[in-house]
Amino acid sequence: MIIAAIIKNFHLTSGRVSWSILLAAGLAAGSSVPAVATAQRVVSSLDVQETQLRYADSLNATATGLTPSFRAGWDNAIVSASGTFAQLARAWSANGSVGASAFTPAVGAFSAELAATLGGSEHQDGNRTGAAIGMARLHLDAAGLGAWVGAGGGTTSDGSRWRSVREGEAGLWYANGPVNATLTVQPTAVDDSLRYTDMAAEGQWRVGMLDLGAVAVTRAGSHLPALGTGARAWGSVSAVAWLLPRVALLASAGTYPVDYTQGFPGGRFVSAGVRISLTRSARQVPLMVKLKPVATAAGVAELQLAAGAGGRRILRLRVPGARTVEVNGDFTGWAPRTLSRGADGWYSFETPLSPGIYQMNVRVDGGKWLPPPSLTTVTDEFGGLAAVLIVP
């Protein structure tokens, strides 16, 4: 899909700002991981893809592309970068983006976020586009379910002129073991002439060694026939089949909408390729990597996993003398969750958790994130540990 996004704007007119530095940030993603090795969660990968594209309802293109991507997460911040270089029949095309989000400490179930994204594209004939967008969001998160609202704006260029952009957001998310889903409504205004609202539904489903995804989008409001395709709804499906912890096959197909902010026409695509993980497997398959005895988190004496109502699970930890106990893992999106202390002295956390294999860590009294006792761990190349939690 990323390759499709840069092929379709290849014939745009020349811009005024070079975005090569953003492309370089994305292409350097794989080699930049050691600089953030202290992050709680680091994922970096390289995709090699062949894409067939038909855009503006009449133009066809084929490209072979390289797409490195990088994402590092801490307790209250996320940094990401990605870039794509695509070789067409007689020319090259490239794009890149960098983004960052900072979160406030949670107050009950609420937290706030400030986010910024810079992106752009550059082509062999000198054509360029760009975008700089900032957003503020308020999140409401519960176990396995949450919502957010946000607003922001910035500026974008289609290669001929810059436009102001104002955006709003409202959304819901749901996570239950191998199933994740989001619903989003995003009203957008470009200058004073274009106003439209995109409504999107996205789902992901993990089935054994296969990751499946689907996206559906519908748009209400302004329409520019000059950008091609009169469609008001779009969708795509994707599949990632993990052959090894660091190697997967990719396939995707579908349609994508007109981008009014940068002047990109809509179209349709089919893509296939290979993904190589440059860090610990982006898909986290603990049983396929080397395990080692656990290093117990300080103060944690015992761990239990009990069944709750409605398919939920209760994670219980006995930590004598602790003031606060927190847990994070792939079942929380690696966001910290504070455990509740019961009258019996045990700390507990209840969440929807389907049978499967998960990773997690524990933090006691604001100390280091470490695996709890009685579990094996996965070790990445930078020495980071995560406990393997098997839910029967």
Secondary structure, DSSP 8 states (H G I E B T S, - for coil): -HHHHHHTTTT--B-SS--HHHHHHHHTGGGGGGGGTTSSEEEEEEEEEEEEEEETTTEEEEEEEEEEEEEEE-SSEEEEEEEEEEE-SS-EEEEEEEEEEEE---BTTEEEEEEEEEEEEEETTSBEEEEEEEEEEEEEEETTEEEEEEEEEEEEE-SS-EEEEEEEEEEEEEEETTEEEEEEEEEEEETTTEEEEEEEEEEEEEETTEEEEEEEEEEEE---GGGS---SEEEEEEEEEEEETTEEEEEEEEEE--BTTTTB--EEEEEEEEEEESSS-TT--GGGS-EE-----TT--EEEEEE-GGGEEEEEEE-TT-S-EEEEETTTTT--EE-EE-TTSEEEEEEE--SEEEEEEEEETT---B--TT--EEE-TT--EEEEEEE-
